[in-house]
Amino acid sequence: MSYTPLASYADLSAGPLVAITSSFTGGEQTNLMTRASRALEVQAGRRLAQFSGLVETHTLQALDIDDAEVGAYVPLPESAVMGISRAQSLGISNLVRHLWLNQYPGDLWPELWLNATSPLSNIASIVVYRSFSGSETLDVSALQYESDKGHIRLALGTFAPQGSTAVITYSGGYATVPDDLKQLAIFKATEMALLDLDPEARADHGVDLSEIRQYIADGLAPYMR
């Protein structure tokens, strides 16, 4: 799977820090920026760079109390009636309607997230494996998706009993990387380059590693999970 770093070597070389990495070859330059980007994601505890084909599994649990009696007050579509009827025939009283993806932008630049104007297109598939037997591939077009929260609401009557497993395949990440995040990737790459050149960080490169690390920690704080 290809990986596009939060900042490219061209971004780094546009500034004065390029002097530190002047001895790096083309392949080393690419590897440096990839390592820096992934290190920021590890530190933040979430994916930030654009990704595709991510597979997550979620155990279905917790019923929203506001949804518990909805069937008593509104007419249901045929598919919902069939799903609820099937659940009742098996003695299942609670069907789960809510899922939360692990990767989402939150309040930080949601308009720059992949497919921000059509976020549902980021969800490739959802397969529910029921705890007792059987599986079902859900109709993604029938979902309600709040991309800034990572919240998915399944269609009413979806036969998804509590305890089942949902396997979700989706894409995301910043299609346009925020400027502050790009700058953090450049500084992280600089820190790594200094350590590559001098693992004990004894050489005088004119840069204080502790200041770089503090800058990165402060800048990354709003992005941390």
ROGU-203962 format. One record per residue: x, y, z of N, C-alpha, C in turn; residue number from 1. Coordinates in Angstrom, 2 decimals, padded with zeros to 5 digits. Layout:
N
{{X; Y; Z}; {X; Y; Z}; {X; Y; Z}; NUM}
...
//
This chain:
225
{{000.84; -001.18; 000.00}; {000.00; 000.00; 000.00}; {000.88; 001.25; 000.00}; 1}
{{000.63; 002.17; -000.91}; {001.43; 003.39; -000.99}; {001.12; 004.32; 000.18}; 2}
{{002.10; 005.14; 000.51}; {001.96; 006.07; 001.62}; {002.49; 007.43; 001.20}; 3}
{{001.67; 008.46; 001.35}; {002.09; 009.81; 001.03}; {002.35; 010.57; 002.32}; 4}
{{003.60; 010.94; 002.59}; {003.92; 011.62; 003.85}; {003.21; 012.96; 003.98}; 5}
{{003.14; 013.45; 005.21}; {002.50; 014.74; 005.47}; {003.27; 015.89; 004.84}; 6}
{{004.56; 015.71; 004.66}; {005.39; 016.71; 003.98}; {006.39; 015.98; 003.10}; 7}
{{006.72; 016.56; 001.97}; {007.69; 015.96; 001.06}; {009.08; 016.54; 001.31}; 8}
{{010.07; 015.91; 000.72}; {011.42; 016.46; 000.88}; {011.53; 017.82; 000.19}; 9}
{{010.72; 018.03; -000.83}; {010.71; 019.33; -001.50}; {010.23; 020.42; -000.53}; 10}
{{009.28; 020.06; 000.34}; {008.82; 021.02; 001.34}; {009.95; 021.36; 002.31}; 11}
{{010.70; 020.32; 002.71}; {011.81; 020.55; 003.64}; {012.92; 021.37; 002.98}; 12}
{{013.22; 021.04; 001.74}; {014.34; 021.69; 001.05}; {014.04; 023.15; 000.70}; 13}
{{012.78; 023.56; 000.81}; {012.43; 024.95; 000.51}; {012.85; 025.89; 001.62}; 14}
{{013.25; 025.33; 002.78}; {013.63; 026.15; 003.91}; {015.08; 025.96; 004.30}; 15}
{{015.52; 026.66; 005.32}; {016.94; 026.62; 005.72}; {017.39; 025.29; 006.31}; 16}
{{016.45; 024.44; 006.73}; {016.82; 023.17; 007.35}; {017.38; 022.16; 006.35}; 17}
{{017.30; 022.48; 005.07}; {017.79; 021.55; 004.04}; {019.28; 021.28; 004.20}; 18}
{{020.01; 022.23; 004.78}; {021.46; 022.06; 004.93}; {021.80; 020.84; 005.78}; 19}
{{020.91; 020.52; 006.72}; {021.16; 019.39; 007.62}; {021.09; 018.07; 006.87}; 20}
{{020.27; 018.01; 005.82}; {020.06; 016.75; 005.10}; {020.73; 016.77; 003.72}; 21}
{{021.64; 017.65; 003.52}; {022.26; 017.80; 002.19}; {023.00; 016.54; 001.73}; 22}
{{023.43; 015.71; 002.69}; {024.16; 014.50; 002.32}; {023.24; 013.30; 002.05}; 23}
{{021.93; 013.46; 002.22}; {020.98; 012.37; 002.01}; {020.72; 012.19; 000.52}; 24}
{{020.66; 010.93; 000.06}; {020.36; 010.64; -001.34}; {018.85; 010.69; -001.56}; 25}
{{018.42; 010.51; -002.82}; {017.00; 010.57; -003.14}; {016.17; 009.57; -002.36}; 26}
{{016.63; 008.30; -002.31}; {015.89; 007.29; -001.57}; {015.87; 007.55; -000.09}; 27}
{{016.99; 008.03; 000.44}; {017.06; 008.35; 001.86}; {016.16; 009.53; 002.20}; 28}
{{016.04; 010.47; 001.28}; {015.18; 011.63; 001.49}; {013.71; 011.20; 001.61}; 29}
{{013.29; 010.33; 000.71}; {011.91; 009.84; 000.74}; {011.64; 009.06; 002.01}; 30}
{{012.59; 008.19; 002.37}; {012.44; 007.38; 003.57}; {012.38; 008.26; 004.82}; 31}
{{013.17; 009.31; 004.85}; {013.19; 010.22; 006.00}; {011.83; 010.87; 006.20}; 32}
{{011.23; 011.37; 005.12}; {009.94; 012.05; 005.24}; {008.83; 011.08; 005.63}; 33}
{{008.92; 009.83; 005.13}; {007.94; 008.82; 005.50}; {008.04; 008.47; 006.97}; 34}
{{009.27; 008.27; 007.44}; {009.47; 007.96; 008.87}; {008.98; 009.08; 009.77}; 35}
{{009.24; 010.31; 009.35}; {008.82; 011.47; 010.15}; {007.30; 011.56; 010.23}; 36}
{{006.65; 011.35; 009.10}; {005.19; 011.42; 009.05}; {004.56; 010.34; 009.91}; 37}
{{005.05; 009.14; 009.80}; {004.50; 008.03; 010.59}; {004.78; 008.21; 012.08}; 38}
{{005.92; 008.79; 012.41}; {006.24; 009.03; 013.81}; {005.25; 010.03; 014.41}; 39}
{{004.85; 011.04; 013.65}; {003.85; 011.99; 014.13}; {002.51; 011.29; 014.36}; 40}
{{002.15; 010.38; 013.48}; {000.89; 009.66; 013.64}; {000.92; 008.76; 014.88}; 41}
{{002.05; 008.13; 015.11}; {002.19; 007.31; 016.32}; {002.07; 008.19; 017.56}; 42}
{{002.72; 009.34; 017.53}; {002.69; 010.25; 018.68}; {001.28; 010.79; 018.91}; 43}
{{000.57; 011.05; 017.84}; {-000.80; 011.57; 017.96}; {-001.80; 010.48; 018.27}; 44}
{{-001.45; 009.22; 017.98}; {-002.37; 008.12; 018.22}; {-003.49; 008.04; 017.21}; 45}
{{-003.23; 008.54; 015.98}; {-004.27; 008.51; 014.95}; {-003.63; 008.69; 013.58}; 46}
{{-004.38; 008.34; 012.56}; {-003.92; 008.52; 011.19}; {-004.17; 009.96; 010.76}; 47}
{{-003.18; 010.55; 010.10}; {-003.29; 011.94; 009.64}; {-003.06; 012.05; 008.14}; 48}
{{-002.07; 011.32; 007.63}; {-001.82; 011.32; 006.19}; {-002.92; 010.56; 005.47}; 49}
{{-003.10; 010.87; 004.20}; {-004.16; 010.23; 003.43}; {-003.93; 008.72; 003.35}; 50}
{{-005.01; 007.94; 003.53}; {-004.91; 006.49; 003.48}; {-006.11; 005.92; 002.74}; 51}
{{-006.00; 004.67; 002.32}; {-007.12; 003.99; 001.67}; {-007.07; 002.51; 002.02}; 52}
{{-008.23; 001.88; 002.00}; {-008.30; 000.45; 002.26}; {-008.05; 000.06; 003.69}; 53}
{{-008.22; 000.99; 004.63}; {-008.03; 000.66; 006.05}; {-009.17; -000.25; 006.50}; 54}
{{-008.83; -001.34; 007.19}; {-009.83; -002.30; 007.68}; {-009.86; -002.24; 009.20}; 55}
{{-011.04; -001.98; 009.75}; {-011.25; -001.97; 011.20}; {-012.32; -002.97; 011.58}; 56}
{{-012.19; -003.54; 012.76}; {-013.25; -004.40; 013.29}; {-013.81; -003.77; 014.56}; 57}
{{-015.12; -003.83; 014.71}; {-015.80; -003.26; 015.87}; {-016.81; -004.27; 016.41}; 58}
{{-016.80; -004.47; 017.70}; {-017.82; -005.29; 018.33}; {-019.05; -004.42; 018.56}; 59}
{{-020.18; -004.85; 018.05}; {-021.40; -004.04; 018.15}; {-021.97; -004.14; 019.55}; 60}
{{-022.14; -002.98; 020.16}; {-022.69; -002.92; 021.50}; {-023.26; -001.54; 021.75}; 61}
{{-024.04; -001.41; 022.82}; {-024.62; -000.14; 023.25}; {-025.72; 000.33; 022.31}; 62}
{{-026.91; 000.39; 022.82}; {-028.07; 000.86; 022.08}; {-028.41; 002.27; 022.53}; 63}
{{-028.56; 003.18; 021.57}; {-028.95; 004.55; 021.90}; {-030.38; 004.52; 022.43}; 64}
{{-030.58; 004.98; 023.66}; {-031.90; 004.91; 024.28}; {-032.95; 005.69; 023.50}; 65}
{{-032.51; 006.73; 022.79}; {-033.45; 007.52; 022.00}; {-034.00; 006.75; 020.81}; 66}
{{-033.30; 005.69; 020.43}; {-033.76; 004.88; 019.30}; {-034.58; 003.68; 019.73}; 67}
{{-034.61; 003.41; 021.04}; {-035.16; 002.15; 021.52}; {-036.61; 001.93; 021.13}; 68}
{{-037.42; 002.97; 021.18}; {-038.85; 002.83; 020.91}; {-039.28; 003.53; 019.63}; 69}
{{-038.32; 003.81; 018.75}; {-038.68; 004.57; 017.57}; {-039.73; 003.86; 016.72}; 70}
{{-039.71; 002.54; 016.71}; {-040.66; 001.80; 015.90}; {-042.10; 001.98; 016.34}; 71}
{{-042.29; 002.43; 017.56}; {-043.65; 002.59; 018.07}; {-044.28; 003.89; 017.61}; 72}
{{-043.46; 004.81; 017.06}; {-043.98; 006.14; 016.76}; {-043.96; 006.51; 015.28}; 73}
{{-043.20; 005.80; 014.47}; {-043.13; 006.16; 013.07}; {-043.37; 004.93; 012.20}; 74}
{{-043.95; 005.12; 011.02}; {-044.10; 003.98; 010.11}; {-042.73; 003.54; 009.61}; 75}
{{-042.52; 002.23; 009.51}; {-041.22; 001.70; 009.12}; {-041.21; 001.24; 007.67}; 76}
{{-040.07; 001.41; 006.99}; {-039.96; 000.85; 005.63}; {-039.96; -000.67; 005.70}; 77}
{{-040.24; -001.30; 004.58}; {-040.35; -002.76; 004.54}; {-039.09; -003.44; 005.04}; 78}
{{-037.91; -002.91; 004.65}; {-036.66; -003.53; 005.06}; {-036.49; -003.49; 006.58}; 79}
{{-036.93; -002.39; 007.21}; {-036.82; -002.28; 008.66}; {-037.76; -003.26; 009.35}; 80}
{{-038.96; -003.38; 008.84}; {-039.93; -004.30; 009.42}; {-039.40; -005.73; 009.35}; 81}
{{-038.80; -006.09; 008.21}; {-038.27; -007.44; 008.05}; {-037.12; -007.69; 009.02}; 82}
{{-036.24; -006.68; 009.19}; {-035.10; -006.85; 010.08}; {-035.55; -007.02; 011.53}; 83}
{{-036.49; -006.20; 011.96}; {-036.99; -006.27; 013.33}; {-037.75; -007.58; 013.55}; 84}
{{-038.53; -007.98; 012.56}; {-039.29; -009.23; 012.66}; {-038.35; -010.42; 012.79}; 85}
{{-037.29; -010.41; 012.01}; {-036.32; -011.51; 012.07}; {-035.66; -011.56; 013.44}; 86}
{{-035.33; -010.39; 013.99}; {-034.70; -010.34; 015.31}; {-035.63; -010.89; 016.38}; 87}
{{-036.91; -010.50; 016.30}; {-037.88; -010.96; 017.30}; {-038.09; -012.46; 017.21}; 88}
{{-038.04; -013.01; 015.99}; {-038.26; -014.45; 015.82}; {-037.12; -015.26; 016.44}; 89}
{{-035.95; -014.62; 016.59}; {-034.80; -015.29; 017.19}; {-034.61; -014.90; 018.66}; 90}
{{-035.56; -014.14; 019.18}; {-035.48; -013.74; 020.58}; {-034.48; -012.64; 020.85}; 91}
{{-034.17; -011.84; 019.83}; {-033.21; -010.73; 019.97}; {-033.98; -009.44; 020.15}; 92}
{{-033.74; -008.75; 021.24}; {-034.50; -007.53; 021.52}; {-033.80; -006.25; 021.11}; 93}
{{-032.46; -006.26; 021.05}; {-031.72; -005.04; 020.75}; {-030.91; -005.16; 019.46}; 94}
{{-031.15; -004.25; 018.55}; {-030.37; -004.16; 017.32}; {-029.54; -002.88; 017.38}; 95}
{{-028.26; -003.01; 017.11}; {-027.36; -001.87; 017.20}; {-027.49; -000.99; 015.97}; 96}
{{-027.45; 000.33; 016.17}; {-027.57; 001.26; 015.05}; {-026.37; 002.19; 014.93}; 97}
{{-025.47; 002.19; 015.90}; {-024.41; 003.19; 015.91}; {-023.01; 002.57; 015.88}; 98}
{{-022.15; 003.15; 015.06}; {-020.73; 002.77; 014.98}; {-019.90; 004.04; 014.94}; 99}
{{-018.68; 003.96; 015.46}; {-017.76; 005.09; 015.39}; {-016.43; 004.63; 014.82}; 100}
{{-016.03; 005.24; 013.70}; {-014.74; 004.92; 013.10}; {-013.61; 005.48; 013.96}; 101}
{{-012.46; 004.84; 013.89}; {-011.31; 005.30; 014.68}; {-010.64; 006.52; 014.08}; 102}
{{-010.74; 006.70; 012.76}; {-010.02; 007.77; 012.09}; {-011.00; 008.80; 011.52}; 103}
{{-010.89; 010.02; 012.00}; {-011.76; 011.11; 011.55}; {-011.08; 012.44; 011.92}; 104}
{{-011.44; 013.55; 011.27}; {-010.73; 014.81; 011.51}; {-011.15; 015.54; 012.78}; 105}
{{-012.34; 015.28; 013.29}; {-012.81; 016.05; 014.44}; {-013.04; 017.50; 014.06}; 106}
{{-012.68; 018.41; 014.95}; {-012.87; 019.84; 014.69}; {-011.71; 020.46; 013.94}; 107}
{{-010.66; 019.68; 013.68}; {-009.46; 020.22; 013.06}; {-009.50; 020.07; 011.54}; 108}
{{-009.89; 021.13; 010.87}; {-009.87; 021.19; 009.41}; {-010.62; 020.05; 008.74}; 109}
{{-011.88; 019.81; 009.12}; {-012.63; 018.72; 008.46}; {-012.82; 018.96; 006.97}; 110}
{{-012.77; 020.23; 006.57}; {-012.96; 020.54; 005.15}; {-011.76; 020.12; 004.30}; 111}
{{-010.64; 019.79; 004.95}; {-009.45; 019.34; 004.23}; {-009.33; 017.82; 004.19}; 112}
{{-010.25; 017.13; 004.88}; {-010.24; 015.67; 004.92}; {-010.60; 015.10; 003.55}; 113}
{{-010.18; 013.89; 003.30}; {-010.46; 013.26; 002.00}; {-011.96; 013.24; 001.71}; 114}
{{-012.32; 013.67; 000.50}; {-013.72; 013.68; 000.06}; {-014.64; 014.39; 001.06}; 115}
{{-014.22; 015.56; 001.50}; {-014.97; 016.30; 002.52}; {-016.39; 016.62; 002.08}; 116}
{{-016.59; 016.85; 000.79}; {-017.92; 017.20; 000.30}; {-018.81; 015.98; 000.06}; 117}
{{-018.21; 014.80; 000.01}; {-018.98; 013.56; -000.14}; {-018.37; 012.47; 000.73}; 118}
{{-018.39; 012.67; 002.05}; {-017.66; 011.77; 002.97}; {-018.11; 010.32; 002.93}; 119}
{{-019.39; 010.07; 002.58}; {-019.88; 008.69; 002.56}; {-019.12; 007.85; 001.53}; 120}
{{-018.57; 008.51; 000.52}; {-017.83; 007.78; -000.51}; {-016.52; 007.20; 000.04}; 121}
{{-016.10; 007.65; 001.23}; {-014.88; 007.10; 001.84}; {-015.11; 005.69; 002.40}; 122}
{{-016.36; 005.34; 002.68}; {-016.66; 004.03; 003.25}; {-016.88; 003.03; 002.12}; 123}
{{-015.96; 002.10; 001.98}; {-016.04; 001.13; 000.88}; {-017.03; 000.02; 001.19}; 124}
{{-017.00; -000.49; 002.43}; {-017.91; -001.58; 002.77}; {-018.01; -001.75; 004.28}; 125}
{{-019.15; -002.30; 004.70}; {-019.35; -002.73; 006.08}; {-019.99; -004.11; 006.05}; 126}
{{-019.32; -005.07; 006.66}; {-019.84; -006.43; 006.73}; {-020.10; -006.76; 008.19}; 127}
{{-021.31; -007.19; 008.51}; {-021.67; -007.58; 009.87}; {-021.62; -009.09; 009.99}; 128}
{{-020.77; -009.57; 010.90}; {-020.69; -010.99; 011.21}; {-021.41; -011.21; 012.53}; 129}
{{-022.55; -011.87; 012.47}; {-023.38; -012.02; 013.66}; {-022.77; -013.01; 014.64}; 130}
{{-023.01; -012.76; 015.90}; {-022.38; -013.54; 016.96}; {-022.79; -015.01; 016.94}; 131}
{{-024.00; -015.30; 016.43}; {-024.46; -016.69; 016.43}; {-024.16; -017.40; 015.12}; 132}
{{-024.41; -016.75; 013.98}; {-024.07; -017.30; 012.68}; {-024.48; -016.32; 011.60}; 133}
{{-023.87; -016.47; 010.44}; {-024.26; -015.68; 009.28}; {-023.59; -014.32; 009.23}; 134}
{{-023.61; -013.73; 008.05}; {-023.04; -012.40; 007.85}; {-023.86; -011.66; 006.82}; 135}
{{-023.66; -010.36; 006.76}; {-024.41; -009.54; 005.81}; {-023.57; -008.33; 005.43}; 136}
{{-023.50; -008.05; 004.13}; {-022.85; -006.83; 003.64}; {-023.90; -005.74; 003.57}; 137}
{{-023.68; -004.67; 004.32}; {-024.68; -003.62; 004.41}; {-024.66; -002.71; 003.18}; 138}
{{-025.79; -002.10; 002.93}; {-025.91; -001.13; 001.84}; {-025.34; 000.19; 002.34}; 139}
{{-024.15; 000.55; 001.89}; {-023.49; 001.76; 002.37}; {-024.31; 003.01; 002.06}; 140}
{{-025.01; 003.02; 000.94}; {-025.79; 004.20; 000.56}; {-026.94; 004.48; 001.53}; 141}
{{-027.31; 003.47; 002.34}; {-028.41; 003.66; 003.29}; {-027.92; 004.17; 004.65}; 142}
{{-026.62; 004.38; 004.78}; {-026.05; 004.83; 006.06}; {-026.20; 006.34; 006.22}; 143}
{{-026.18; 006.77; 007.46}; {-026.01; 008.18; 007.78}; {-024.62; 008.31; 008.39}; 144}
{{-023.83; 009.27; 007.89}; {-022.43; 009.35; 008.31}; {-022.07; 010.78; 008.67}; 145}
{{-021.64; 010.97; 009.92}; {-021.14; 012.27; 010.37}; {-019.62; 012.18; 010.38}; 146}
{{-019.00; 012.63; 009.30}; {-017.57; 012.39; 009.09}; {-016.69; 013.12; 010.09}; 147}
{{-017.12; 014.27; 010.61}; {-016.27; 015.00; 011.55}; {-016.20; 014.30; 012.91}; 148}
{{-017.16; 013.42; 013.18}; {-017.17; 012.66; 014.43}; {-016.84; 011.19; 014.21}; 149}
{{-016.80; 010.75; 012.97}; {-016.59; 009.34; 012.68}; {-017.81; 008.49; 013.02}; 150}
{{-018.98; 009.13; 013.12}; {-020.20; 008.45; 013.58}; {-021.00; 007.91; 012.40}; 151}
{{-021.30; 006.62; 012.45}; {-022.14; 005.97; 011.44}; {-023.43; 005.53; 012.12}; 152}
{{-024.56; 005.85; 011.50}; {-025.85; 005.37; 011.98}; {-026.40; 004.41; 010.94}; 153}
{{-026.63; 003.16; 011.35}; {-027.16; 002.16; 010.43}; {-028.63; 002.41; 010.16}; 154}
{{-029.09; 001.94; 009.02}; {-030.49; 002.10; 008.66}; {-031.38; 001.40; 009.69}; 155}
{{-032.50; 001.99; 009.96}; {-033.43; 001.45; 010.95}; {-033.85; 000.03; 010.55}; 156}
{{-033.73; -000.90; 011.49}; {-034.11; -002.27; 011.22}; {-032.99; -003.14; 010.70}; 157}
{{-031.79; -002.57; 010.52}; {-030.65; -003.39; 010.09}; {-030.45; -004.53; 011.08}; 158}
{{-030.33; -005.75; 010.57}; {-030.22; -006.91; 011.46}; {-028.78; -007.02; 011.96}; 159}
{{-028.47; -006.21; 012.99}; {-027.13; -006.16; 013.57}; {-027.24; -006.32; 015.07}; 160}
{{-027.39; -007.57; 015.56}; {-027.56; -007.81; 017.00}; {-026.32; -007.42; 017.81}; 161}
{{-026.52; -007.03; 019.04}; {-025.40; -006.75; 019.92}; {-024.50; -007.98; 020.03}; 162}
{{-023.20; -007.74; 020.07}; {-022.23; -008.82; 020.15}; {-021.70; -009.24; 018.79}; 163}
{{-022.35; -008.76; 017.72}; {-021.84; -009.07; 016.38}; {-020.56; -008.26; 016.12}; 164}
{{-019.87; -008.62; 015.05}; {-018.65; -007.90; 014.67}; {-018.87; -007.21; 013.33}; 165}
{{-018.53; -005.93; 013.28}; {-018.60; -005.18; 012.03}; {-017.19; -005.00; 011.49}; 166}
{{-016.97; -005.37; 010.24}; {-015.69; -005.16; 009.57}; {-015.88; -004.03; 008.57}; 167}
{{-015.18; -002.94; 008.79}; {-015.36; -001.74; 007.99}; {-014.09; -001.46; 007.19}; 168}
{{-014.25; -001.24; 005.91}; {-013.13; -000.86; 005.04}; {-013.39; 000.55; 004.55}; 169}
{{-012.43; 001.44; 004.78}; {-012.68; 002.84; 004.41}; {-011.38; 003.59; 004.15}; 170}
{{-011.54; 004.82; 003.66}; {-010.41; 005.70; 003.35}; {-010.55; 006.99; 004.15}; 171}
{{-009.49; 007.78; 004.18}; {-009.55; 009.04; 004.91}; {-008.21; 009.73; 004.92}; 172}
{{-007.99; 010.56; 005.92}; {-006.76; 011.33; 006.02}; {-006.91; 012.67; 005.34}; 173}
{{-005.94; 013.54; 005.56}; {-005.98; 014.88; 004.98}; {-005.55; 014.84; 003.52}; 174}
{{-006.51; 015.12; 002.63}; {-006.19; 015.21; 001.20}; {-005.33; 016.45; 000.97}; 175}
{{-005.61; 017.51; 001.72}; {-004.77; 018.70; 001.75}; {-004.24; 018.83; 003.16}; 176}
{{-002.94; 018.70; 003.35}; {-002.35; 018.69; 004.68}; {-002.33; 020.12; 005.23}; 177}
{{-002.87; 020.34; 006.44}; {-002.82; 021.67; 007.05}; {-001.37; 022.16; 007.15}; 178}
{{-001.17; 023.45; 006.99}; {000.18; 024.00; 006.98}; {000.94; 023.71; 008.27}; 179}
{{000.25; 023.80; 009.41}; {000.94; 023.56; 010.68}; {001.39; 022.11; 010.80}; 180}
{{000.59; 021.19; 010.30}; {000.94; 019.78; 010.36}; {002.11; 019.47; 009.42}; 181}
{{002.11; 020.13; 008.28}; {003.23; 019.96; 007.34}; {004.53; 020.46; 007.96}; 182}
{{004.45; 021.58; 008.67}; {005.64; 022.12; 009.31}; {006.16; 021.20; 010.41}; 183}
{{005.23; 020.58; 011.14}; {005.63; 019.63; 012.18}; {006.38; 018.44; 011.58}; 184}
{{005.90; 017.97; 010.41}; {006.57; 016.86; 009.74}; {007.99; 017.24; 009.32}; 185}
{{008.16; 018.48; 008.90}; {009.49; 018.96; 008.50}; {010.43; 018.99; 009.72}; 186}
{{009.92; 019.47; 010.84}; {010.75; 019.52; 012.04}; {011.05; 018.10; 012.56}; 187}
{{010.07; 017.20; 012.44}; {010.32; 015.82; 012.87}; {011.38; 015.17; 011.99}; 188}
{{011.32; 015.45; 010.70}; {012.33; 014.91; 009.79}; {013.70; 015.47; 010.12}; 189}
{{013.76; 016.74; 010.50}; {015.02; 017.36; 010.89}; {015.60; 016.69; 012.13}; 190}
{{014.74; 016.44; 013.12}; {015.18; 015.75; 014.33}; {015.75; 014.38; 014.00}; 191}
{{015.05; 013.63; 013.15}; {015.50; 012.29; 012.78}; {016.81; 012.35; 011.99}; 192}
{{016.93; 013.36; 011.12}; {018.15; 013.49; 010.33}; {019.35; 013.75; 011.23}; 193}
{{019.17; 014.59; 012.22}; {020.26; 014.89; 013.16}; {020.70; 013.62; 013.90}; 194}
{{019.73; 012.82; 014.30}; {020.06; 011.58; 015.01}; {020.69; 010.56; 014.07}; 195}
{{020.29; 010.56; 012.81}; {020.92; 009.67; 011.84}; {022.39; 010.05; 011.62}; 196}
{{022.64; 011.35; 011.56}; {023.99; 011.83; 011.33}; {024.88; 011.66; 012.56}; 197}
{{024.27; 011.80; 013.71}; {025.03; 011.71; 014.97}; {024.12; 011.10; 016.02}; 198}
{{024.06; 009.76; 016.13}; {023.12; 009.09; 017.04}; {023.17; 009.58; 018.48}; 199}
{{024.32; 010.04; 018.92}; {024.41; 010.52; 020.30}; {024.17; 012.02; 020.40}; 200}
{{023.85; 012.61; 019.26}; {023.49; 014.04; 019.20}; {024.54; 014.92; 019.87}; 201}
{{025.81; 014.58; 019.63}; {026.88; 015.35; 020.25}; {027.40; 016.45; 019.34}; 202}
{{027.23; 016.25; 018.03}; {027.79; 017.21; 017.08}; {027.05; 018.54; 017.15}; 203}
{{027.77; 019.58; 016.84}; {027.17; 020.91; 016.87}; {026.61; 021.23; 015.50}; 204}
{{025.28; 021.03; 015.37}; {024.61; 021.33; 014.10}; {023.87; 022.66; 014.17}; 205}
{{024.02; 023.35; 015.25}; {023.34; 024.63; 015.39}; {021.86; 024.51; 015.68}; 206}
{{021.40; 023.31; 016.06}; {019.99; 023.08; 016.35}; {019.88; 022.36; 017.69}; 207}
{{018.98; 022.81; 018.53}; {018.76; 022.20; 019.84}; {017.64; 021.16; 019.72}; 208}
{{017.95; 019.87; 019.88}; {016.94; 018.82; 019.73}; {015.82; 018.97; 020.73}; 209}
{{016.13; 019.38; 021.94}; {015.08; 019.52; 022.95}; {014.07; 020.59; 022.55}; 210}
{{014.53; 021.64; 021.91}; {013.61; 022.69; 021.46}; {012.74; 022.19; 020.32}; 211}
{{013.33; 021.39; 019.43}; {012.56; 020.82; 018.33}; {011.47; 019.90; 018.87}; 212}
{{011.83; 019.04; 019.81}; {010.87; 018.10; 020.36}; {009.73; 018.81; 021.09}; 213}
{{010.05; 019.89; 021.78}; {009.00; 020.65; 022.47}; {008.09; 021.34; 021.48}; 214}
{{008.68; 021.85; 020.41}; {007.89; 022.49; 019.35}; {006.91; 021.49; 018.74}; 215}
{{007.41; 020.30; 018.48}; {006.56; 019.26; 017.88}; {005.46; 018.85; 018.84}; 216}
{{005.80; 018.65; 020.12}; {004.81; 018.24; 021.12}; {003.71; 019.28; 021.27}; 217}
{{004.09; 020.55; 021.29}; {003.09; 021.63; 021.45}; {002.21; 021.72; 020.21}; 218}
{{002.83; 021.63; 019.04}; {002.06; 021.76; 017.80}; {001.14; 020.58; 017.53}; 219}
{{001.55; 019.39; 017.97}; {000.77; 018.19; 017.71}; {-000.35; 017.98; 018.71}; 220}
{{-000.29; 018.67; 019.84}; {-001.27; 018.47; 020.91}; {-002.72; 018.56; 020.44}; 221}
{{-003.10; 019.54; 019.61}; {-004.51; 019.61; 019.18}; {-004.94; 018.43; 018.31}; 222}
{{-003.97; 017.73; 017.70}; {-004.29; 016.61; 016.82}; {-004.31; 015.28; 017.56}; 223}
{{-003.90; 015.25; 018.80}; {-003.80; 014.00; 019.52}; {-005.16; 013.47; 019.92}; 224}
{{-005.29; 012.15; 019.92}; {-006.55; 011.53; 020.25}; {-006.87; 011.73; 021.72}; 225}
//
